[in-house]
Amino acid sequence: MAKKRILTGDRPTGLLHLGHYVGSLANRVRLQDEYECFFIIADLHTLTTKPSREDIACLADNARHMVLDYLACGIDPAKSVIYLQSAVHEVCELDLIFEMLVTVPRLNRVPSIKEMARSANLSELPFGLLGYPVLQAADILLPRAHLVPVGKDNESHVELTREIARRFNSMYGAEIFPVPDVMLGEVPTLVGTDGAAKMSKSLGNAIMLCDDAKTVEKKVMSMYTDPNRVRSDIPGRVKGNPVFIYHDSFNPDRDEVDDLKSRYAKGKVGDVEVKQKLAKALNAFLEPLRERRAAYEGRRGYVDEIIYDGTQIMRAEARKTLEAATKAMGLSAVWNRISRKAEETKKKQAAAGGGGSGE
């Protein structure tokens, strides 16, 4: 029996961070033996907020760094297809088809779009950003994915994908697309080190997967904790405290975490000790990733080869899907009829012309 498929990925806007790991990467690594995995380098999506030539010029290097983070986390290119979105042109055609199945009011109800515009400091909403979830639906359905591991902020996008898949199948009377399920990480949204918003590169509140040990320690020691706790002998708030959220997510020593929580709530431990132990736990988690990343980075041309080979595989899959979709719609028949008639006419003209010249 064929394996079911996964589609997920990231925009190549820079290095990946701990929020990416708990939100989606951990699930990708865990599921790559169970599913046929397609991981997209979503460079077309970056154009919604970063369309300048300068931003586009950074995409190739950003893509390489992103794939290095994938490999460091344990994604195996022998088991998973890693491909470049803009090199698979069928996604644009499928996106156009799907645009006809969605209304503007429905897109306006997607909660993350306006937030993305605010984060990018956009005073007006570009058409491409409004349609971001439709292009994402094309990404998901082009390889006919059954499962989409994402962070909490993309959950509503997958719901729109499910609606589009159902609408297409119903309208054209063929089960072309599976209706994909969403899978959230154990920590669907990881708060940033500032405690004010989710972890984000653009907000400067992120711990990157490739940060060195000293950088991690510096970021942890400056983390937001309980603002009402001005002295270590004052009982502190554990629930919702970013330091303890990180301990729960990345510190495998449960006895140590439970002890810190108990003493913190009683005012018997200072923030410094709690943070020092968190920095130690994070560096223990990240050190194997840093080592693997350095090893892969030292293999000249290896990452480019992975992206190239994966893109060729995805191109073949994309052609199959688009052919099936346009056939179900009757759209491919339009060109087939016209081209067949044109060829017949040309043959008749050639035959007539040949006969006349022989007389």
N, C-alpha and C positions, 0 to 999 in steps of 0.2 A: 504494500500500500504506500502511495506517495506521501511524503511528509507535507504537512501544511506549511504555509509560508508566513514570514514576518517581514514587514517593512517599517523601518524607522531610520532616523538619521539626524543630522545637524547642519545648520548653516555654517559655512567656513568663515567665521568672523574673527577667529583668534583661537587661543588655547582653551581647552575644556577644563572644567573645575569640579569640585566635589558635588555640587548640585546636579551636574550632568550624570555623575556616577550613580548616586542613589536614585535619581529620577528615572534613568533609563539604561545606562551602560551595564549596571550589574545584572539586570534582567537579560540583556542581549547576550552577555557572556554565558549566563546560566542556561539559556535556551538554545544555543547554537547547535547542540547535538540533537535536540528534539525537533527542531524546525529547520526548514530551508530558509536561510536568512538573506535579506537584501538590505544593505545599509547605504543610504543615499547621502552624498556630499551635495547639499542643497544650495548650490551657488546661485541659481536663478532667484531663489527666495531672498538672497541678500540685496537684490536690486530694489526691493520694495522700500528699503530704508537707506541703502548705501549704493546709489546708482552712478556715482562719479567715476571718471576714468582712474583716479587715484585709488579708489576703493577696489575697483575691478582688477587693477594691476596687482593687488595683494592676494587675490583669490588663490592662485596656484600655490604660493607658499603657505597660506592659511590651510588649504586642503591637505598639504603634506603634513603639517603639524597636527592637524586633527586626526589623520590616519595614524600617526605615531602614537597619539593618545589612545586610539582604539586598540592598537597592537599591545601597548603597554598594559592595558586593562585586561587583556586576554582574548580579544577577538582574533580568531584564526582565519586568515584569508583562504585557507584550504577548505574551510567549512562555510564561509560566508562570502557573499558577493558585495564588494565595496565599489561604488561607481559614481561618476560625475554626472549630475543632473543635466547640465547644459549640453552634454555630448549625446544625450538620448532625445532626439528631436521629437519623437512620438509623444512625449509628455506635453508638448505645447499643443499638439492637435487634439489630444484627449482633453486637455484643459479647456479648449475652445468648445468642444462638444458639451462638456459638463456645465459650462457657463450658461448654456441655454436651458438648463434644468433647475436653476436656482434664481430666486428673486433678490432684489436689493434689500427689501425689508428683512428677509431671512439673514442675509449677511450682516446687516446692522445689529442683529441680535447676538452675534458672536462676541462674547465679552472681552476677549484678548486683543481684538484689533485696535480699539481705541487706546488701550494701554500701550501697545506697541508703538503707536503714533506718538504718544506722550513721551515714551522713553527715547524715541528718535528726535524729539523736539520738532515735530512736524506740526505746523499750524493748521494745515489742511490735509485731508485724507486722500492720498493718491489712489487712483482706480486699482492699481496693482496690489496695494495693501488691502483694500476692501476685498479683493478677490483672492487673497493669500490662501484662505482655507480651501478654495476650489482647486487651485494648483496643487495644494497638498493632497486633496482627494485624488487627483490624477496621479500623483506620486505613489500613493498607497495602492490604487487599483490597477495601475499599469502592470505590476508583477502579480496582480490578483492575490494580494495579501489577505490572510485570515486573522492576523493578530498584529496590533500596533503598540509596542511598548513606548510610552511617552511620559513626560512630566505632566503635572496637574494642569498647567496652562494650555496644553494642547488637547485636553480631553474633549472640549467642545468642538474642536476641529474634526476629530474622529467621528463624533456624532453626526456632523454634517456629511462626512464621507459615507456613513451608513445610509443616510437619507438619499444621497445621490445614487448609490448602488441599487437601492430598492426601486427608486424612481426609474432608472435606466432599464433595469430588468423587467419591470412592469410595463413600461411604455413600449418596449420593443419585443416583448414576449419571449425572452431568452435569458437563461441564467448565466449571463456572461461574467458578472462580477460577484464574488462572495461578499457578504455583509460582514465587515471585519469587526472583531472585538477589540476593546481597548484594555491595556494592562498598565496600571500605575505602579511606580516603584514603592518600596516600603516607606520611603519618605517622599511623598509626591511633590512637595515643594520645600526645599531646604532654605531656611532663612539665612541671609547674609551675615557677615561678621559684625555689621553695624546694628543688627537686630531690628532694622526698620523696613526691610523689603527682602524679597527672595534674592538668593545669591545670583549676581549678574556681573559679567565682565565690565559692562558699561557703567555700572554704579560703583565700581572699585571696592566691592565688599566680598570678593571671591578669593578662595584658596584654590589655586590651580593644581592640577594633577601633577605637573612637572615642577612645581615650586621646590627649591632646595630646602634643606632642613632649617637653616637660619631664617629664611623668609617665612616659613610656616610658623616658626616660634614667634617671630616678630608680629605676624598677623594675629596669632592666637592671643598673645599677651595684650593686644590692644582691643580685644573683642568686647562688645557690649554685654553686660550681665544684668544685674538687678539694680536699677538706678536709685532705689530707696535704701540700698545697703551701703552706707558710707563708712562702716567699720566692720571688721571681720567678726566681731562678737555680736553683731545684729543678725537675727534669723533672716535668711534669704529665701527668695522665691525660686523654686526648682522648676515647676511646670512653666513651659514657654520660655525658659532661660536658654538662649542660644548655646551657651557653653555646654549645658547638659543635653541639649538636642544633639550636639555633635558627639558627646560622649556615648549617648545611646546608639548612634549610628556607626561609630568607628572604633570605639574602645571595646575589645572583646573580653576584657577582664571585668565581668559583671559584679564580682565581689567588690572590686575597687570602686566601680561606679556607684553601687548601692551605698557603700560607706561614705563616699563624698556627698551624695545626696542627703543622707541622714545628718551628717555633721553640718552641711550647709544650711539645712532647714532649722537647725538648732543654734546656729551662730558659733560653731566650733571649728570652722575652717575658713581660711581666707581665700579670696579670689585668686591670688597668686599661685597657691598650691593646686587649686582646681585647674587653672589654665596650664600650668607646667605639666601636669599629668595628661591633659588633653593634647598638648603639643607633642609629648612623647608618644602617645597612642597614634596620632595622625602621622607622625614621621615613620612609625613602625609599619603603618598601613601603606604609606606612599613609597617607602624605600624600594621595595621590589618593582614597583611601577617605574620609578626613576631609572633603575638598573636596566630593565627591559627596553625602555625607551631609548636609552643611550646606545644599547647594542643594536637596535634596529636602525637608529639614525646613522650608525657607522657603516651600514651596508649601502654603499653608493648606488642610487637608482632603484633600490628595492621598492620603496613606497610608490614611485611613479609606475613601476611595473604592476603592482597590485591594483592601482586605480585603472590602468589601461586594460588589463585582463578582465577586471570586473565590469568595466563599461562595455566591453565587447559582448560579454554574456548577457548583460541587461538589454543591449540593443536587440539581440535576437528575441528575447522574451517580449520586448515592447512591440516588435513587429507582429508577433503572433496575437497579442492582445488587441492591438489596433485593428488588425485584419478581421478578427472575430467580432469586434464591436461595430465596425462600419458595415460588415456583412449583415449583422442582425438589424441594423438601422435601415438597410437598403441603400445606404449612401455609396458604397463601393460599386453598386450596380449602375449608378448614374454614369460614372466614367466608363465602366465596362461596355455599356450600350453605345455610348458616343464613340468610343475608340474602336469598337468592333465595326460600327457602321462606317466610320471614316476609313478603316482599313479595307473594307469591302469596296468602297467607292474608289479608293486609290488603285486597287487591283483591276477594277473594271476600266478605269481610265488608262492604266498602263496597257491592258490588253487591247483596248480600242486603238490606242496610239501605236502599238506595235503592229497591229493589223494594217493600219493605214499606211505606215511607212514602207510596207513590203509590196505595195501595189505599184 
